Amino acid sequence: MKRLFTLALAVGLASTVVLAHLGVKKSLPAKDATVTQSPTAIEVWFTQEPEAEKSGLTLAGPSGPVTLGKLEITPEHSLRAALAAPLAAGAYTIEWKTAGDDGHVLTGKIGFKVADSR
């Protein structure tokens, strides 16, 4: 019985730690998506409100870094940046960085493709 209690306590504590970390809910474009038209912005939604001072978005494509507009933090717990110009066909990678409620900085990458519309 003592082992069962100890196991239940360990699982409960581990669940609390996991819930304390911020995670990605979805992105626009979606991870690994192939879009037929260039998006007008990139956006990544999180499970917690991103911390402004520790947040950033970049986008890189076949020709290198892509110019983005001002980074926004939306009420829906997302980081959003408009694209300065339409994207050419090719593979792109969104790189994000932010922190949530616990202050730990997390980073990640989300790939997507823009199809050749010719």
Backbone hydrogen bonds, N-H to C=O, Kabsch-Sander energy under -0.5 kcal/mol:
donor,donor_aa,acceptor,acceptor_aa,energy
5,F,1,M,-2.2
6,T,2,K,-2.5
7,L,3,R,-2.8
8,A,4,L,-2.6
9,L,5,F,-2.5
10,A,6,T,-2.4
11,V,7,L,-2.4
12,G,8,A,-2.3
13,L,9,L,-2.5
14,A,10,A,-2.5
15,S,11,V,-2.2
16,T,12,G,-1.8
17,V,13,L,-2.1
18,V,14,A,-2.4
19,L,15,S,-2.4
20,A,16,T,-1.2
21,H,17,V,-0.7
21,H,18,V,-1.0
25,K,45,W,-2.7
26,K,45,W,-1.0
28,L,43,E,-2.8
32,D,111,G,-3.5
33,A,30,A,-2.2
35,V,33,A,-0.5
35,V,113,K,-3.0
42,I,81,A,-2.6
43,E,28,L,-2.1
44,V,79,L,-2.4
45,W,26,K,-2.7
46,F,77,H,-2.7
47,T,23,G,-2.3
51,E,99,A,-2.2
52,A,50,P,-0.6
54,K,51,E,-1.4
55,S,52,A,-1.4
56,G,97,K,-2.2
58,T,95,E,-2.2
60,A,93,T,-2.0
61,G,64,G,-2.7
64,G,61,G,-1.8
66,V,59,L,-3.1
69,G,82,A,-3.4
72,E,80,R,-3.0
74,T,72,E,-0.6
74,T,78,S,-2.2
77,H,74,T,-1.5
79,L,44,V,-2.4
80,R,72,E,-2.4
81,A,42,I,-2.3
83,L,40,T,-2.7
84,A,67,T,-1.7
90,G,114,V,-2.3
92,Y,112,F,-3.1
93,T,60,A,-2.6
94,I,110,I,-3.1
95,E,58,T,-2.4
96,W,108,G,-2.4
97,K,56,G,-2.0
98,T,106,L,-2.2
100,G,104,H,-0.7
102,D,20,A,-0.6
103,G,100,G,-1.6
106,L,98,T,-3.3
108,G,96,W,-1.9
110,I,94,I,-2.5
112,F,92,Y,-2.1
113,K,33,A,-2.7
114,V,90,G,-2.8
115,A,35,V,-3.2
115,A,113,K,-0.6
117,S,115,A,-0.5
